[in-house]
């Protein structure tokens, strides 16, 4: 979020849904606008269906020859729907001569060629704010799970290893969370929500950004390595893309130390995964609690089998309420574009 900017108010999911759930909103449409959908929005149980009901959808992922499909159906297409998983590269953008808007499902847009879109005057929208709280909640779930060895403890119990007379079994003791030092990499919408939750745990909070913010009460560390040296927990909440690839490298991980815990709910490539595995195996890092990975859905075997790692299948926004809100914000952006020529939430 830009300094001084107000967060976009997020209505309750039932109110968001009601804006796009009633067929009478579309009764005055004699023909459906035609759009291209780059890939299936499988993360939402109703997104594909609702798009198909409201628009004449060219489902690009179902065509074996993508170039031929774009050549056949691309003329006259002014809007594309995609997601961070499917993206929109320069080849796709330039294959659509009439394209004016790309509406993306999700907050990240590093797989969309923003420069190519700008050169063509194409608007790009994403779905910010509506997933902030759920992703921040999951970051804290990962942090606590890593510190208190929850995954290891559950596996211990499920395997029937908890013998009689044992208070907590034979698993190693965990680490206290309250009162510790929390470092946040990227103090945007989600990073700020994570920081607010940290205050409830009586934590000392600092952050690393491209630039210092004057509108927050948290300490700023110009050096990411310096932040890692100071912190007990390092939560990665920055944007993805080429500019942040391997931002959290061997030096940063080792600076966090043998008791330190790194949490990643941002994008997998922000952490150098090879360096991460090496640091864990060498005892130079305490724990990695991860919702994202460098080569999803591939996860290194060393992480899957390690008791020093908590691994989840990229479920940061995966709640019914949030996915419904994301879906409806895509629909809102599309409707606004066709009615006014402007999307509601342009990517920043």
Protein Blocks (a to p, Z undefined) as FASTA:
>chain_A
ZZhiacdddddfklmmmmmmcfklmmmpmbdcddddfbacfkbcklmmmmmmmpccddfk
lpmblmlmmmmmmgopabdcddfklopafklmmmmmkbcbdcdedjbfklpcfklmmmno
pacdddehjlmmmmmmmmmmmmmmmmnommmmmmmmmnopacghianljbdcdddfehpa
cddehiafklmmmmmmmmmnopacddddfbdcfkbcbdcdfblklmmmmpmbdcdfbded
jklgoklgfklmmmnopmbccddfkbfklpcfklmmmmmmnopafbdcdfbdfklcbdcf
klmmpckbccdehillmcfklmmmmmmmmmmmmmmmmmnopafbdcZZ
